[in-house]
Amino acid sequence: MLMTPIPLSEARSLPIWRRPITLLFLMAIAMPLSFATWSALLNNFVIEVAQFDGSDIGWLHTVREIPGFLAIGVILVIIVMREQVLALVSLALLAVATAVTAWFPTMGGLLFITLMSSIGFHYFETVNQSLQLQWLKKDRAPQILGWLIAAGSGATLVAYGLIVLTWDRLGLSYDTVFMASGGLTLVIVIYCAIAFPQFESPNPQVKKFILRKRYWLYYALQFMAGARRQIFVVFAGFMMVERFGFDVHEVTALYLINLVANMVIGPVFGRAVFKFGERNTLIFEYIGLTLVFTLYGGVYWFGWGVVLAAVLYVVDHLFFAMALALKTYFQKIGDPGDMAPTAAVAFTINHIAAVFLPALLGYLWLTSPGAVFAVASCMAMTSLGLALLIPRHPAPGNETRFSALAPAPAE
């Protein structure tokens, strides 16, 4: 990576394989190669090898979310390290931690290696969101964000396909698959570090902690999104293994379906946000999530079966892809220099509930799994109420539907 930064305005003179948008696509491909593969194998690995129960998996995910809660530390790191460099360093940490996961088949070992991979994942996601909002023009951001989702899904499609086709046939081990996925991510990171120059954004980022009153609705939506997402991430896949006895290749098959759907639907969601606006898109998402979590509870309370559970798992995953509307909502209301510090603050807010919720709900899971999904349904309805406060045309000074009546202070 060249040390002399190139202004973003001059990046168009570079060959396409060295432009900022290409770097965004490569990073979008590299991250899920490690993280999504880790997610696909985790539930089987912890049950079959580490003998986890619902409480154990809850504690593991609580530890996994601590770095997300501390993502605000990114503000301190970017004082001494450029965001682009931090993104690649974080990806490298995620890759290495994923590669060696199978070397730590105990509760203590998994807590440690999960913490390391989580630092890489959450710090990468924080600066990646900041770079996306700085490097993409507002009128093109929804569509390109949709394509970035599709790119990440397409990259892992091949990896998941190989797991489904070869896990039983070739007798693959957890160590082999973890090493391969982490290694591929690391190869991409090394290429990005060598091939791309550093890019200078036109708006210098505020490198200090900021918490603006006029962003309050964005903060609230982030908090609820993080709380409700934990229930899906922690317990939806765990349910498929614990209750229905899904094997590795069967869980991975669900991920394959999700990937194909995201490849097709991701760009559609981007166009939907552009056409219908963030408010309508998020309202649709939260209504859908309320129904999905309610039906999840029915799977336990009324024994509706594995087919419905699998369908809900896929639909649930698709709705979360619509969260790109939250990014573009903030891009429209935020000051250009606030992208990096607010991304860090938003990640911390997003993970407040994630620090304690998995552990608490892990104990509830032991007595009433259906009640866990009832809690998630209530959270989705709360998010729906907040989404109704987004104006049809968000902008600085028009952050919420109340802004026209009583404009929020600048700070």
Secondary structure by P-SEA (a helix, b strand, c coil): cccccccccccccccccccaaaaaaaaaaaaaccaaaaaaaaaaaaaacccccaaaaaaaaaaaacccccccaaaaaaacccaaaaaaaaaaaaaaaaaaccccccaaaaaaaaaaaaaaaaaaaaaaaaaaaaaccccaaaaaaaaaaaaaaaaaaaaaaaaaaccccccccaaaaaaaaaaaaaaaaaaaaccccbbbbcccccccbbbbccaaaaaaaaaaaaaaaaaaaccaaaaacccccccaaaaaaaaaaaaaaaaaaaaaaaaaaaaccaaaaaaaaaaaaaaaaaaaaaaacccccaaaaaaaaaaaaaaaaacaaaaaaaaaaccccaaaaaaaaaaaaaccccccaaaaaaaaaaccaaaaaaaaaaaaaaaaaaaaacccccccccccccccccccccc
